[in-house]
Amino acid sequence: MTEPTTFLTDLTARQLLDGYARGDFSPVDAVRAALDRIEAVEPLVNAFVRVDAEEALAGAAASAERWRRGEPRGRLDGVPVTVKDVLLQAGGPTLRGSKTVRRDGRWDEDAPSVARMREEGAVFLGKTTTPEFGWKGVTDSPLSGVTRNPHDPSRTAGGSSGGSAAAVALGAGALSLGSDGGGSIRIPASFCGVFGLKPTYGRVPIYPASPYGTLAHAGPMTRDAADAALLLDVISGEDWRDWSHLGPARPVSATLQEGVKGLRVAYSASLGGQVAVHPEVASAVRAAVERLAGLGAYVEEADPDFADPVDAFHTLWFSGAARLVQQLGREQRELLDPGLRQIGERGARYSAVEYLAAVDVRTALGRRMGRFHRSYDVLVTPTLPLTAFDVGVEAPDGMRWTAWTPFTYPFNLTQQPAASVPVGTDGDGLPIGLQLVAARHRDDLVLRAAHALYESGAANVPKP
């Protein structure tokens, strides 16, 4: 591209909004630049299921007129955004990466988070890719194929919000909505070098409910923590369609500048030696932790001291897959990703007693983390023990995706807020993520610590 608006794809949502207010450029400029960016990079990464260019340009024109009059609709007026294709967005089908979902139908309802963004004036560019029904930690599906890493197309973007992470990394929209049932926001955020937040469960209402029940959270995927705070404030709150929502939430954007001075930070490099972490990942995370200490946090090496809850997670996760598969006819089941069909079959063999035993493990883990956070405000770990591996496989060693995500899924069991912050790259130029975890309802602490890392320059990954 040679147009003078090319730089707009590098700006955060806040920078775009500031530019609109000053009259430096318009939402039409920003949306056109984002659409041009999608056209340029989509053949390389395959991050989109659908691009709604005509609708986006119409929305941008309406926003530009509101800004011209000095009457912006809301906090996101004119910001180009994308939505993971497991969340309903009125005007087109939500296919969830599956050939089993029918395209015809009314498709006239927004998910709660999408509705809140629309009310605040966001301009929707399109829907981003997901593995089938978001079932695994990489992004490929029978419907849309393979999504690739923007830093190296031979590597995976991670998943299941891989399309959203790749889009944000490449400037194809400043903000994206993802979902996270076992790391699905944080995994691709780490692999693609963007910021991803899994809020406290229930802070962002979800409808329809995820097949994986209360493991699944919706949340922001952005360029930095301040944009995530802005988006979280927009999408938090009440929606009658989700009986488990938490209700009104205190805004977090205003707390970012409180910093980390005096915060009690626990640094667990390997969850008590349970996880083998690649040396380059360990080094980058440790350096960022030292930066937090330099900013005034009280940092101590401490482990939350829990056994790997993977068996309990599998019981709950595979049971959700079983319920999903159970609702499909035989011919539809043949269309499924073989891996999803396999875990669904396994989940169908669990008894009610085994399921409730997994719930007991979950309850005990939540209680343990509640006690841990009486001593520490924030827990820091690597997001993942490795950087992005070859595209097209569920795991580099042929195992389930949970084999390489031991830092992420425990905190879906506990429903805590957790975020991935990019803190450097390995020798191949692949991003490395640091994970921040806080007690339930303390999303503000996660965002404050993340923002401090961005402000200090510790959160920094080169553009792809």
C-alpha positions as CSV (number, residue, x, y, z in Angstrom):
1,M,0.0,0.0,0.0
2,T,1.1,3.5,-0.8
3,E,-1.9,5.5,0.6
4,P,-1.1,8.0,3.3
5,T,-3.5,6.2,5.7
6,T,-1.3,3.1,5.9
7,F,-0.1,4.1,9.3
8,L,-3.7,3.9,10.7
9,T,-3.4,0.1,10.9
10,D,-0.6,0.6,13.5
11,L,-2.7,2.7,15.9
12,T,-4.5,1.6,19.0
13,A,-8.2,2.2,19.4
14,R,-7.5,5.0,21.8
15,Q,-5.1,6.7,19.2
16,L,-7.8,6.3,16.5
17,L,-10.4,7.9,18.8
18,D,-8.0,10.8,19.6
19,G,-7.4,11.3,15.9
20,Y,-11.1,11.4,15.1
21,A,-11.7,14.0,17.8
22,R,-8.9,16.2,16.5
23,G,-10.0,15.8,12.9
24,D,-6.6,14.4,11.8
25,F,-8.4,11.5,10.0
26,S,-11.8,9.9,9.9
27,P,-13.3,6.5,10.6
28,V,-13.6,6.1,6.9
29,D,-9.9,6.4,6.5
30,A,-9.3,3.9,9.4
31,V,-11.7,1.4,8.1
32,R,-10.5,1.6,4.5
33,A,-6.9,1.1,5.8
34,A,-8.0,-1.9,7.8
35,L,-9.9,-3.4,4.8
36,D,-6.8,-2.9,2.6
37,R,-4.7,-4.6,5.2
38,I,-7.0,-7.6,5.3
39,E,-6.9,-7.9,1.5
40,A,-3.1,-7.8,1.7
41,V,-2.5,-10.3,4.5
42,E,-5.5,-12.7,4.3
43,P,-4.0,-15.0,1.7
44,L,-1.0,-15.4,3.9
45,V,-2.6,-16.0,7.3
46,N,-6.2,-17.0,6.7
47,A,-7.6,-15.1,9.7
48,F,-11.1,-14.4,8.5
49,V,-14.2,-16.5,7.9
50,R,-16.1,-13.5,6.5
51,V,-15.2,-9.8,5.7
52,D,-18.1,-7.4,5.5
53,A,-16.5,-4.5,3.6
54,E,-19.7,-2.8,2.3
55,E,-21.3,-2.9,5.8
56,A,-18.1,-1.7,7.4
57,L,-17.7,1.3,5.0
58,A,-21.3,2.3,5.6
59,G,-20.8,2.1,9.3
60,A,-17.6,4.2,9.0
61,A,-19.4,6.8,6.9
62,A,-22.1,7.2,9.5
63,S,-19.5,7.4,12.3
64,A,-17.6,10.1,10.4
65,E,-20.7,12.2,10.1
66,R,-21.3,11.9,13.9
67,W,-17.7,13.0,14.6
68,R,-18.1,15.9,12.1
69,R,-21.0,17.1,14.1
70,G,-19.2,16.5,17.4
71,E,-21.7,13.9,18.5
72,P,-19.9,10.5,18.7
73,R,-22.3,7.7,19.6
74,G,-20.1,6.1,22.3
75,R,-16.7,5.0,23.5
76,L,-15.8,3.0,20.3
77,D,-17.4,5.2,17.7
78,G,-15.7,4.5,14.4
79,V,-13.1,1.9,15.7
80,P,-12.7,-1.0,13.3
81,V,-13.2,-4.3,15.2
82,T,-13.5,-8.0,14.6
83,V,-15.4,-10.8,16.3
84,K,-14.4,-14.5,16.7
85,D,-16.9,-16.7,14.8
86,V,-18.3,-18.4,17.9
87,L,-20.0,-15.2,19.0
88,L,-23.3,-14.2,17.4
89,Q,-23.2,-11.1,15.2
90,A,-26.4,-10.0,13.6
91,G,-26.4,-9.8,9.8
92,G,-24.7,-13.1,9.0
93,P,-24.3,-16.7,10.1
94,T,-22.0,-17.7,13.0
95,L,-20.6,-20.9,11.7
96,R,-18.3,-21.8,14.6
97,G,-15.8,-23.4,12.3
98,S,-18.2,-26.2,11.5
99,K,-19.8,-27.6,8.4
100,T,-22.6,-28.8,10.6
101,V,-24.0,-25.3,11.1
102,R,-26.6,-24.2,8.6
103,R,-26.0,-20.9,6.9
104,D,-29.7,-20.2,6.3
105,G,-31.8,-18.7,9.1
106,R,-32.6,-15.4,10.6
107,W,-29.2,-14.6,12.2
108,D,-30.6,-11.4,13.6
109,E,-29.2,-11.4,17.2
110,D,-25.9,-10.1,18.7
111,A,-24.1,-11.9,21.5
112,P,-24.1,-9.6,24.6
113,S,-20.5,-8.4,24.1
114,V,-21.2,-7.7,20.4
115,A,-24.3,-5.8,21.2
116,R,-22.5,-3.6,23.7
117,M,-19.8,-2.8,21.1
118,R,-22.4,-2.0,18.5
119,E,-24.2,0.3,20.9
120,E,-20.9,2.2,21.5
121,G,-20.4,2.8,17.7
122,A,-17.8,0.1,16.8
123,V,-17.5,-0.7,13.1
124,F,-17.4,-4.5,12.4
125,L,-15.0,-5.6,9.7
126,G,-15.9,-9.3,9.9
127,K,-15.7,-12.6,11.7
128,T,-12.4,-14.4,12.5
129,T,-11.5,-18.0,12.4
130,T,-11.8,-20.7,15.1
131,P,-11.3,-24.4,15.3
132,E,-14.6,-26.3,15.2
133,F,-16.7,-25.1,18.2
134,G,-13.4,-23.7,19.7
135,W,-12.4,-27.2,20.9
136,K,-8.6,-27.0,20.8
137,G,-5.6,-24.7,21.3
138,V,-4.7,-24.2,17.6
139,T,-6.9,-22.7,14.8
140,D,-7.8,-25.0,12.0
141,S,-11.2,-26.4,11.0
142,P,-12.9,-28.5,8.3
143,L,-14.8,-25.3,7.3
144,S,-12.1,-22.7,7.1
145,G,-8.8,-24.5,6.9
146,V,-5.6,-23.5,8.7
147,T,-4.9,-20.1,10.3
148,R,-1.2,-19.2,10.3
149,N,1.1,-17.2,12.6
150,P,1.7,-13.6,11.3
151,H,5.3,-13.7,12.4
152,D,6.0,-17.0,10.5
153,P,3.3,-18.6,8.4
154,S,4.9,-22.0,8.8
155,R,3.9,-21.8,12.5
156,T,0.6,-21.9,14.2
157,A,-1.3,-18.8,15.4
158,G,-2.5,-20.8,18.4
159,G,-6.2,-21.1,19.3
160,S,-8.9,-21.2,19.6
161,S,-9.1,-17.4,19.0
162,G,-6.3,-17.6,16.5
163,G,-8.0,-15.6,13.8
164,S,-8.6,-12.7,16.2
165,A,-5.0,-12.7,17.5
166,A,-3.6,-12.8,13.9
167,A,-5.9,-10.0,12.9
168,V,-4.9,-7.7,15.8
169,A,-1.2,-8.4,15.2
170,L,-1.5,-7.5,11.6
171,G,-3.5,-4.3,12.0
172,A,-6.7,-5.8,10.6
173,G,-8.8,-4.0,13.2
174,A,-7.7,-2.5,16.4
175,L,-9.9,-4.6,18.7
176,S,-11.2,-8.1,18.6
177,L,-13.5,-10.2,20.7
178,G,-12.3,-13.7,21.6
179,S,-13.4,-16.5,23.9
180,D,-11.3,-18.6,26.3
181,G,-12.3,-22.0,27.7
182,G,-8.8,-23.3,28.5
183,G,-6.5,-20.6,27.2
184,S,-8.1,-19.7,23.9
185,I,-7.5,-16.0,24.3
186,R,-4.2,-16.2,26.0
187,I,-2.6,-19.0,23.8
188,P,-2.9,-17.2,20.5
189,A,-2.1,-13.8,22.2
190,S,1.2,-15.3,23.3
191,F,2.0,-16.9,20.0
192,C,1.1,-13.8,17.9
193,G,2.5,-11.2,20.2
194,V,-0.7,-9.3,21.2
195,F,-2.5,-8.7,24.5
196,G,-5.3,-11.0,25.5
197,L,-7.5,-10.9,28.7
198,K,-9.7,-13.7,30.1
199,P,-11.8,-11.7,32.5
200,T,-13.4,-13.0,35.7
201,Y,-16.1,-15.5,34.7
202,G,-19.4,-13.7,34.4
203,R,-18.0,-10.2,34.0
204,V,-18.7,-10.4,30.3
205,P,-22.1,-12.1,29.7
206,I,-22.2,-15.0,27.2
207,Y,-25.1,-16.0,25.1
208,P,-25.7,-18.6,23.8
209,A,-24.0,-20.6,26.5
210,S,-20.8,-22.3,25.5
211,P,-20.9,-26.1,25.2
212,Y,-18.1,-26.1,27.8
213,G,-20.2,-24.3,30.3
214,T,-18.6,-22.2,33.0
215,L,-15.1,-22.9,31.7
216,A,-15.7,-20.4,28.9
217,H,-15.1,-16.7,29.1
218,A,-15.4,-13.9,26.5
219,G,-12.8,-11.1,26.5
220,P,-10.7,-8.6,24.7
221,M,-7.8,-9.1,22.3
222,T,-5.9,-5.9,21.6
223,R,-2.7,-4.1,21.0
224,D,-2.1,-3.2,24.6
225,A,-3.6,-3.3,28.1
226,A,-5.2,0.1,27.9
227,D,-7.2,-0.8,24.9
228,A,-8.3,-4.0,26.6
229,A,-9.4,-2.0,29.6
230,L,-11.4,0.3,27.3
231,L,-13.1,-2.7,25.7
232,L,-13.7,-4.5,28.9
233,D,-15.5,-1.5,30.3
234,V,-17.7,-1.6,27.2
235,I,-18.6,-5.3,27.2
236,S,-18.9,-5.8,31.0
237,G,-22.2,-5.7,32.9
238,E,-25.7,-7.1,32.8
239,D,-27.5,-9.1,30.1
240,W,-30.6,-11.1,31.0
241,R,-29.8,-13.8,28.5
242,D,-26.9,-15.0,30.7
243,W,-28.2,-16.1,34.1
244,S,-24.6,-16.4,35.5
245,H,-23.5,-12.8,34.7
246,L,-22.1,-10.8,37.6
247,G,-24.1,-7.7,37.1
248,P,-22.7,-4.1,37.2
249,A,-18.9,-3.9,37.2
250,R,-16.6,-1.1,38.4
251,P,-14.8,0.5,35.4
252,V,-11.1,-0.5,35.2
253,S,-9.8,2.1,32.7
254,A,-9.4,4.7,35.4
255,T,-7.3,2.4,37.6
256,L,-4.5,1.7,35.1
257,Q,-2.3,4.6,36.2
258,E,-2.2,3.3,39.8
259,G,0.7,1.2,38.7
260,V,2.3,-1.7,40.6
261,K,4.1,0.0,43.4
262,G,3.4,-2.0,46.6
263,L,1.7,-4.9,44.8
264,R,2.6,-8.3,46.1
265,V,3.7,-10.4,43.1
266,A,4.3,-14.1,43.2
267,Y,6.5,-15.4,40.4
268,S,6.2,-19.1,39.6
269,A,8.6,-20.0,36.8
270,S,7.3,-23.6,36.4
271,L,4.4,-24.2,38.8
272,G,6.8,-25.8,41.3
273,G,8.8,-27.7,38.8
274,Q,5.8,-29.3,37.1
275,V,6.4,-27.7,33.7
276,A,9.5,-27.8,31.5
277,V,9.9,-24.3,30.1
278,H,12.0,-23.4,27.1
279,P,15.1,-21.4,28.3
280,E,14.3,-18.4,26.0
281,V,10.8,-18.2,27.3
282,A,12.0,-18.5,30.9
283,S,14.6,-15.8,30.4
284,A,12.2,-13.3,28.8
285,V,9.6,-13.8,31.5
286,R,12.1,-13.5,34.3
287,A,13.4,-10.2,32.8
288,A,9.8,-8.8,32.8
289,V,9.3,-9.9,36.4
290,E,12.5,-8.0,37.3
291,R,11.0,-5.0,35.6
292,L,7.9,-5.2,37.8
293,A,10.2,-5.3,40.8
294,G,12.0,-2.2,39.5
295,L,8.7,-0.4,39.3
296,G,8.0,-1.0,43.0
297,A,6.2,-4.3,43.2
298,Y,7.2,-6.7,46.0
299,V,8.2,-9.8,44.0
300,E,8.8,-13.2,45.6
301,E,9.3,-16.5,43.9
302,A,6.3,-18.6,45.1
303,D,4.3,-21.4,43.7
304,P,0.5,-21.8,44.2
305,D,1.3,-25.4,45.0
306,F,-1.4,-27.4,43.3
307,A,-1.2,-30.7,41.4
308,D,-1.9,-30.6,37.6
309,P,-5.7,-30.6,37.3
310,V,-5.6,-31.9,33.7
311,D,-7.7,-35.0,34.4
312,A,-10.5,-33.0,35.9
313,F,-10.3,-30.4,33.1
314,H,-10.5,-33.2,30.5
315,T,-13.5,-34.7,32.2
316,L,-15.3,-31.3,32.1
317,W,-14.1,-30.4,28.6
318,F,-14.7,-33.7,27.0
319,S,-18.2,-33.9,28.6
320,G,-19.0,-30.6,27.0
321,A,-17.8,-32.0,23.6
322,A,-20.0,-35.1,24.2
323,R,-23.1,-33.0,24.7
324,L,-22.3,-31.0,21.6
325,V,-21.8,-34.1,19.5
326,Q,-24.8,-35.8,21.0
327,Q,-27.1,-33.1,19.4
328,L,-25.9,-33.9,15.9
329,G,-27.2,-36.6,13.5
330,R,-25.0,-39.4,12.2
331,E,-24.3,-37.6,8.9
332,Q,-23.4,-34.4,10.7
333,R,-21.0,-36.2,13.0
334,E,-19.1,-37.4,9.9
335,L,-18.4,-33.8,9.0
336,L,-16.7,-33.0,12.3
337,D,-13.0,-32.5,13.0
338,P,-11.9,-36.1,13.9
339,G,-10.3,-34.8,17.0
340,L,-13.5,-33.2,18.2
341,R,-15.4,-36.3,17.4
342,Q,-12.9,-38.4,19.3
343,I,-13.0,-36.3,22.5
344,G,-16.8,-36.3,22.3
345,E,-16.9,-40.0,22.2
346,R,-14.6,-40.2,25.2
347,G,-16.6,-37.6,27.1
348,A,-19.8,-39.7,26.5
349,R,-18.2,-42.5,28.6
350,Y,-17.8,-40.5,31.8
351,S,-20.3,-41.2,34.5
352,A,-22.1,-38.6,36.5
353,V,-20.0,-39.6,39.5
354,E,-16.8,-39.0,37.5
355,Y,-18.1,-35.6,36.4
356,L,-18.9,-34.6,40.0
357,A,-15.5,-35.8,41.1
358,A,-14.0,-33.3,38.6
359,V,-16.2,-30.6,40.0
360,D,-14.8,-31.4,43.4
361,V,-11.2,-31.0,42.1
362,R,-12.3,-27.7,40.6
363,T,-13.8,-26.5,43.8
364,A,-10.7,-27.4,45.8
365,L,-8.4,-25.6,43.3
366,G,-10.6,-22.5,43.5
367,R,-10.4,-22.6,47.3
368,R,-6.6,-23.0,47.1
369,M,-6.1,-20.1,44.8
370,G,-8.4,-18.0,47.0
371,R,-6.1,-18.7,49.9
372,F,-3.0,-18.0,47.8
373,H,-4.3,-14.6,46.8
374,R,-4.7,-13.6,50.4
375,S,-0.9,-13.4,50.4
376,Y,-0.3,-12.2,46.8
377,D,-2.1,-9.7,44.6
378,V,-0.8,-11.1,41.3
379,L,0.6,-14.4,40.2
380,V,3.1,-14.3,37.2
381,T,3.9,-17.3,35.1
382,P,4.9,-17.9,31.5
383,T,1.7,-18.0,29.4
384,L,3.1,-21.0,27.6
385,P,6.3,-23.1,28.0
386,L,7.2,-22.7,24.3
387,T,6.8,-20.5,21.3
388,A,4.7,-21.3,18.2
389,F,5.3,-24.7,16.7
390,D,4.5,-26.0,13.2
391,V,1.2,-25.2,11.7
392,G,-1.4,-27.9,11.2
393,V,-1.0,-30.1,14.3
394,E,-2.8,-30.1,17.6
395,A,0.5,-30.5,19.6
396,P,4.1,-30.7,18.6
397,D,4.4,-34.2,20.2
398,G,1.2,-35.7,18.9
399,M,-0.6,-35.4,22.2
400,R,-3.7,-33.4,23.2
401,W,-3.4,-29.6,23.2
402,T,-3.5,-29.6,27.0
403,A,-0.1,-31.2,27.0
404,W,1.5,-27.8,26.1
405,T,-0.9,-25.4,27.9
406,P,-0.3,-26.3,31.6
407,F,-0.2,-22.6,32.6
408,T,-3.6,-21.6,31.1
409,Y,-6.4,-24.2,31.7
410,P,-6.1,-24.3,35.5
411,F,-7.4,-20.7,35.7
412,N,-10.4,-21.5,33.6
413,L,-11.3,-24.1,36.3
414,T,-10.9,-21.3,39.0
415,Q,-12.7,-18.6,36.9
416,Q,-10.0,-16.1,37.7
417,P,-8.9,-13.1,35.5
418,A,-5.8,-13.9,33.6
419,A,-4.0,-12.2,30.7
420,S,-1.1,-12.8,28.3
421,V,1.4,-9.9,27.8
422,P,4.0,-10.1,25.0
423,V,7.5,-9.7,26.6
424,G,9.9,-10.4,23.7
425,T,10.8,-13.0,21.1
426,D,12.9,-16.1,20.8
427,G,15.9,-16.6,18.5
428,D,13.5,-17.2,15.6
429,G,11.6,-14.0,16.1
430,L,8.6,-15.7,17.6
431,P,6.7,-13.9,20.4
432,I,6.9,-14.9,24.1
433,G,4.0,-14.3,26.5
434,L,3.9,-13.7,30.2
435,Q,0.8,-14.5,32.1
436,L,-0.7,-12.4,34.9
437,V,-3.4,-13.9,37.2
438,A,-5.3,-12.3,40.0
439,A,-8.1,-13.3,42.4
440,R,-11.7,-13.4,41.1
441,H,-13.2,-10.0,40.5
442,R,-9.7,-8.3,40.5
443,D,-9.4,-7.8,36.8
444,D,-8.2,-4.3,37.7
445,L,-5.0,-5.7,39.2
446,V,-4.2,-7.8,36.1
447,L,-4.7,-4.8,33.9
448,R,-2.7,-2.5,36.1
449,A,0.3,-4.8,36.1
450,A,0.0,-5.4,32.3
451,H,-0.3,-1.6,31.7
452,A,2.8,-1.0,33.8
453,L,4.8,-3.5,31.6
454,Y,3.6,-1.7,28.5
455,E,4.4,1.8,29.9
456,S,7.9,0.6,31.0
457,G,8.7,-0.9,27.6
458,A,8.9,-4.4,28.9
459,A,5.9,-5.5,26.8
460,N,7.3,-5.2,23.3
461,V,7.2,-7.5,20.3
462,P,8.2,-6.3,16.8
463,K,5.4,-6.0,14.2
464,P,5.1,-9.0,11.9
